[in-house]
Structure formats: C-alpha cells, structure tokens
C-alpha cells in the first residue's frame, strides 16, 4: 500500500527516521521526534482542513523545529491546545 502522505514522508532522509509522532489535541498539527534528536511540527495544509484536497495532493510544511541535546524520550501536547489560540500551542519534551 502506498503512503497516504508522500510529501510528508519525503521530508525525512533515510538516516533521519521518525521515531514517533503525536497529533495535537485539536487535530491540526503533527509533532514528530526523529533520530537527529529534533522535534518537528507540521501543520495540516489549509486546503486539507477545508476538505478541498487530499493528503497526496497537498505538501506538508515544517513550521517549527526544536533541536534537543540528546535523543527525545517522551513528549506531549498541552491538553487544551487549539491552533486558534496561540497561547495554548505548547508541548513539553523529555530527554535524558
């Protein structure tokens, strides 16, 4: 089966494999942890949110990256996060 998000999959190099991902509570953002000890935030494209495009038609863009000193062990979103309220767009991470 072909990946449903080829544009997102193409963002990761062979040596920079995603270790985990976590959807935001409001379902508009995807937070990933990768082998290079970075957290990357991807927002769903507006056309997908509006239902005007499919994942394979719309490229995802990395909107934020946080490079950690060591491998990320765990991370989580603020439970009441909502993209319409920027002050709630918070996540926490834990490294050794």
C-alpha positions, -999 to 999 in steps of 0.1 A, spaced: 0 0 0 14 34 -10 18 60 18 -11 85 20 12 114 28 41 112 3 50 148 7 54 143 45 73 111 41 97 127 16 107 153 43 126 127 62 160 115 49 170 78 52 193 85 81 168 107 99 140 83 106 109 95 126 108 76 159 73 87 169 46 112 161 17 128 181 -13 146 168 -23 178 185 -55 177 206 -73 198 180 -61 176 152 -45 203 131 -8 197 139 16 167 139 46 167 162 74 142 153 106 131 171 134 119 148 168 102 150 186 135 149 172 144 183 148 170 169 112 177 174 94 189 142 60 204 140 39 201 109 6 218 103 -21 204 82 -24 224 50 -54 247 49 -68 230 18 -69 197 37 -86 213 66 -112 228 43 -117 194 27 -107 207 -7 -76 185 -11 -63 150 -2 -31 143 16 -14 131 -16 -23 164 -34 -10 188 -7 25 192 6 30 195 43 54 221 56 75 220 87 66 251 107 88 246 137 119 226 148 134 222 182 168 206 183 174 187 216 208 179 232 201 142 232 175 118 219 139 127 229 124 101 252 89 115 255 68 145 246 33 157 250 9 185 240 -8 209 263 -42 191 267 -62 221 258 -41 231 228 -61 248 199 -45 264 169 -68 293 170 -54 302 204 -16 306 200 -10 308 238 -22 272 241 1 259 213 26 243 238 43 210 241 68 196 266 97 171 259 120 149 280 155 139 271 179 120 293 
